[in-house]
Amino acid sequence: MAPANLRNQRVFTFGKGKSEGNKNMKALLGGKGANLAEMASIGLSVPPGLTVSTEACQEYQECGHKLPAGLWEEILDALAAVEADMGARLGDPARPLLVSVRSGAAVSMPGMMDTVLNLGLNDEVMGIAHSLFEEKLEALKKAKGAKQDTDLSAADLRELVAQYKNVYVEAKGERFPTDPKRQLYLAVIAVFDSWDSSRAKKYRSINQITGLKGTAVNVQCMVFGNMGNTSGTGVLFTRNPSTGEKKLYGEFLVNAQGEDVVAGIRTPQDLDTMKQCVPDAYDELVENCEILERHYKDMMDIEFTVQENRLWMLQCRAGKRTGNGAVKIAVDMVKEGLVDIHSAIKMVEPGHVDQLLHPQFENPSAYKDKVIATGLPASPGAAVGQVVFTADDAEAWHSQGKAVILVRTETSPEDIGGMHAAEGILTARGGMTSHAAVVARGWGKSCVSGCSDIRVNDADKVVVIGDKVIHEGDWLSLNGSTGEVITGKQPLSPPALSGDLGTFMSWVDEIRQLKVMANADTPDDALTARNNGAQGIGLCRTEHMFFASDERIKAVRQMIMAANLEQRQRALNLLLPYQRSDFEGIFHAMDGFPVTIRLLDPPLHEFLPEGNLEDIVSELASETGAKEEEVFSRVEKLSEVNPMLGFRGCRLGISYPELTEMQTRAIFEAAISMSKQGVSVFPEIMVPLIGTPQLTEMQTRAIFEAAISMSKQGVSVFPEIMVPLIGTPQELEHQVSLIRKIAEQVFSEMGASITYKVGTMIEVPRAALIADEIAELAEFFSFGTNDLTQMTFGYSRDDVGKFLPIYLSKGILQSDPFEVLDQKGVGQLIKVAVERGRRARPDLKLGICGEHGGEPSSVAFFAQTGLDYVSCSPFRVPIARLAAAQVAV
């Protein structure tokens, strides 16, 4: 923030050991301007200059893209001070001053806005196509036999300048302006205008950069690295940004301009070249690096120029780094005494941890020429496998020990087995919140979705990408962090929560106060979650267990097609042992931690086969032995206009109590079984939009039988049963009484009992508003933010891909509300429910179990709102742990 005496100032000077700004004024001066001012004030050699503030840019936009009154005069006054410092003047033939004009927002946006060097007009300033100038340059080089720009002589360049002026005249219909102050005026306007360029707006959208006033403009005296062999230019990091090693990492070019290193016009050499060519400047640079690291307490990215043996510092900023680099730098700086643990935790971004949790390609730069398409980076990490086109083939090939990439036009819940078997998933349709994306993230699998460049032909088992045809069995690699689709088998490196990352995460856990749990549906998921530091299961979706095998899904379909209670009960009796077995495995993996189990939630039609109606009826009749006309009638009754708001969640359990009874029995039988085995079991039962009463009964029974079984084996079991999609207290009361009835039956039958909780999901806005009434019946609330977002916005998550990209591109929404919590709407409902729920039941346990539980800014909101825990997919647990710690510091 600017000091009080500078708050109305719009232009700030720096250089010669003094400056009017500092590093804490990034919002006003932009990152570049603030750091130039800071380097000057601590005595480093910085070419003098001036910074026009971001507020001036905001005024420029508000004035209809015209400089606000008085600003140009303020710029000229500051320029005069710079000219006095340098003993040179802009446009003076005897002592000419040349300047650069660069952008610099508060948040780094590399390459997104404009730069003018040696203050001259270019395509950025006057809107003339860059290619027109390039054509003249290339033609001249060809005529003179020059391979590089630097091979042209002074006479050649004079000839080129004349040609460039002709290009300007032809394009603009007027002579090239030679007044340098007019050029400076146009350059400032060009930088301000570039704030609203399409590429800058897209970059801000992609990186969720909001709330900035605009870009600052930095006008700085030019220094020249192209004045012979005692001059040069370079870029360096004070530590290796990839590995974090404490060693200068950079490049240097002898006799070159500042942009030459970045532009790749010439191949740079390492810093040892600088040590040999200009040893005194090199020693000063090493000293400056140490000063800047101590001053900023971070790894720095530095640009510099040497002009005839004199070092000039042109820029410094916190260096971009990989996940590996970030963690090592943070841990090493604590060991070196440079920063404390609290500061170290803020140095690592949640995205850095995300990188380390998924397999990565050993050398991404090596495959760039093999990239054949790019889609949405839906789930990070790298995957390599042979292409298959059906879920069945994925499972079959996987069972033979083959690594596969499942390629689909889009995925459905029935593909779940194949998705689980695949190393990665590629879809032609679907967005970042599509079925494939959500499931893949939950399992830590790489996924590229919405890849519109591909055409999937399931019949011929080929995918066409441009002029390439990929056949079944061909090797394909996916980079889920970038959305790249790569031909061939690219080498991978596996993740590990050990070494520096293990040390770092132990600090995270010491500091955070918010508990982090996981969404896990199988024993393997639960074990992964525990290994990643989860403190329990915040959401176990029982319906996912039904897709684990053909026998299970057939039993579910028999239950759906049942004509009467007796038939339904037979089918549920088949499902009970499967559910009990899965619950036992989950309780065992979570020994000593709570497990929150949501009863059946999705509409029943999702368990039916895919295809046209005739095929579905035929398949179901064959599986269940029912007549086709009976099956047809039943399928028709399951059809809904809007399934998302239809017959699902607790509505199923109320209609078919035996469903709730089965699931409750499975929970408690498993809990008591584990308890008898010495496992600490803490079950919590969550009632959703349930399916049938019989299924609820089956699931409840399976939960308790599994809990008691594990308890008998010495496992600590803490089951929590959760009722979803509650909208009225009466719905919850119906389900809670049914669950408690089954619990008592199981306890009596098995001769043991366990402690458990029954709660509900808050997904319906009405439930949030009457949370005080709901809390009288529920022992815990778990906010299902996926459905709560759907119902608050009135958006169907399955259809939002048709219009959400348009909303984001037009700025109607700043971010995808299914990825980043809408704090003004959905967040306010959560706040209301927290306040009213705890008013009715002070010991009410509160958590969140949507995908937002792993998104850092959402986690910060949940912590500040007073929630006890967040629950996210197993592979996002470390990210949520870090986000929770960063809130605490």
C-alpha positions, 0 to 999 in steps of 0.5 A: 500500500502507498504511504498516505503522502503518495496516495494521489500520486500517479507517477513515481521515479526510481534510480541512483540509490533512491525511489518513491516506491517500494516492494509493498506497493505492487497493487499500485506500481505493478510487480516490476515497478515495485521491485525496481523501486526496491532494488534502487532503494537498497543500493543496487545498480538500477537504470533510472526510470519512472512508473505510471501507476495501475490507478492511472491505467484504470482512469485511462479505461474509464476515460474512454481510452484517453489519458486522464487530465494532467497525467501526461504533464506528470510523466514529463515532469518525472522524465525531466528528473530522470534526464537530470540523473542521467545527464542526457535528454530524450531526443537530444542529438548530442546526449540522446537518452533512449528508454524502454517502455514496459508493462507490469501488473500486480500479478505477473502475466508473462508475455501478455502485454506490450513492450517497446525497447529503444523507444521506437514505434512498432506494430504494438504501438500503431497496429501495423501487422508485425509480419509486414516488418518481418518480411522486409527483414527476412528479404534483406537478410536473404539478399545480404546472405545473413543467417542472423539479425546480428550479421547485418552491418550498420549500413544494412540496418540503415537501409532496413530503417528506410524500408520500415518507414515506407511500411509505416507510410503505406499502412497509416497514410502519414509520415513516421513520427520522429518526435521522441516525446510523441513516440513515448506518448503513443508507447504509454497508450499502447501499454495501457491498451494491451491490458484489454488485449484478447490474450491478456484477458484470456490469460487472466481468465485461465489463471483466475486473476481478478480484482486488478486495476490495470497495468502499470507502465515502466519507462526506464533508461536503456542500457546496452549489452551489445557494445562489444565483448565486455557487454552482454545480457542474461537471465538467472534464478538464484536457485534451480527452479526445477530441482530447488538446488542452491546454485545459480541457474541461468544463461548469458549472451555476450554482445547481445540485447536484453530480449535476445535471451528470451526470444531465442534469437541466439543460443545462450551460454551458461553463466560460466561464460560471464565469469570468464568474459566480465569477472568483476561484473559476475562477482557483483552479480553473485553478491546481488543475488545473495542480497536479494534472497536475504532481502526478499526471503525467496528464490528470485528471477533476475534479468540483468545487462552488462554494458562495458563491464558495468552491471545493471539490474533490470528486473527481479521477482519471485521465481516461478518453480516446479513442485519439486523446486518449491518444496525443496527451496522452502525446506532448505530456507528453513534449514538455512534460517532464512525463513521460519516454518510459517513463511515456508508454508506460504512459499509453496502453492497448492498447485505445486503439491498437486504436481507431486501427487501424480506421475509426471513425465520425466522430460516434457520438453522432449515430446513437444514435437509429438503433441497431436491434440490439446484438450482441457486439463481435467485431471493432472498428472501423466499417463501412458498406455495402449488405446482402448475404446470400451470400458469392458476392453479396458478392464480385460486388457488391464487384467492381462497386465496391460496399461491402457488409455480409455478413449471415449466420446464421453463417459457415463457411470457405467464406464466406471470399471474401465475408467478405474482400470485405465491409466488415463482417460481421453474424451472428445466431449465434456468439461472440467466438471464432467463425469470423466473429470470428476471421477479421474480427479477422485482417483488421481488419474490423468484425464484430458476432456473436451478434446474437440480435435478428436473423432472417436469411431467406436465401430472401427476402433479408431480415433482420428486426430487431424490427418493421424489415425490412432488404432486400438492398441497404439501407444498414447500419452496424456498430460492431464496438467496441460491437456496435451495428447502425445503419440508414443510411450513417454517415460514417467517418474512416480510420485512420493510423499517422502523426503522434503515433501514429507518434512514440509507436510509435517509442518503443514499438519502442525499448523492447520486447524481444519481437519481434512478428510477424504471422499472414498468409496472402496477399501483401496481408495480409503487406504490411498486417502490415509496414506495421503494424510486423511483424518477419516472418510467424509463421504463414502458413496455407497452406489459406487460399490454397485458398479464394482462387478457384474454380479453386483450391478445385476442384483441392483437391476433385479431390485429395480425391476422387482414387482413386489416387496418379496422380489425386492428383498431377495435382490437386496439379500444378494447385495448385503454381503457385498456392501458389508465386505466393502464397509469392513475393508474401509473401516479397517483402512480407517482404523481409529478415524470416522467414516461418513457413509452416504446412503444411495443417492442417484436416480435408479435409471443410472443403474440401467444398461446404456443403449436404445430402449429396445436393447435395454429392455432385452438385456434387462429381461435376460438378466432378471427373467422378467417378461419384456412387457413388464420390463418395458413398463418398469423402465418407462416409470423410471423415466424422468423429465429432470432426474437431478431434481427428481426421484433420488436421495432420501426420496427413494429411501422413504418410498422403499424403506427396505433399501435404507434398512439393507444399507444400515444393516450392512454398515452396522454388521461391518462395524460390529464385526471390525470392532470385535477384531479390535478395530476402532470404528466410528460410523456416521450415516448420511441420508441422501436422496435415497432409492428404495426403503428396502435398499436403505435397510440393506445398506444400513444393515451392511454398514453396522454388520461390517462395523461390528465385524471389524470391531471384533477384530480390534479395529477402531470403527467410527461409522457416520451415516449420512442422509442426502437431499433432505429438504424437510425435517419430516424426510430426515425424521423418517430416515433416522428412525428407520436407521436407529431401528435397524441399528438396534436389531443388528446390535441385538443379533450380533451381541455387541454395539458401537457408537455411531452418528446419523446426519444429513447432507445440506444440498437443497437451499431450503435445508440450509434456510431451516438448518435449526429444525434439521439440526434437532434431528441431525448430529452432523451436517455435510454440505454437498456443494456440488448439488447445492451449487446446482440448485442455487444457480439453477444450473444442471452440471451435466448441461452447463458445458453448453453455456458456461464457457461463454459466461466465462469468456464474457466475464458474466462469471469470473470462475466455474462455480463447480470448481471454485465456491460461489461465496456470495451465493452458495457461501452465504447459504452455508453461513446461514446453515452454520449459524442456525444449525449450531444455534439449535445444536451447539455440538453440531459437527460441520463439514463439506464433501463436494469437489470444492473441498480440495480447491484452495480458495474454497478451503479458506472460506470453509475455515473462516466460516467455522467448519470442522472439516473438508472432505475431498478426493484422496489425491487432493488431500495433501492440497487441502491440508496445505490450503488449511495451513495457509489459512491458519498462518 
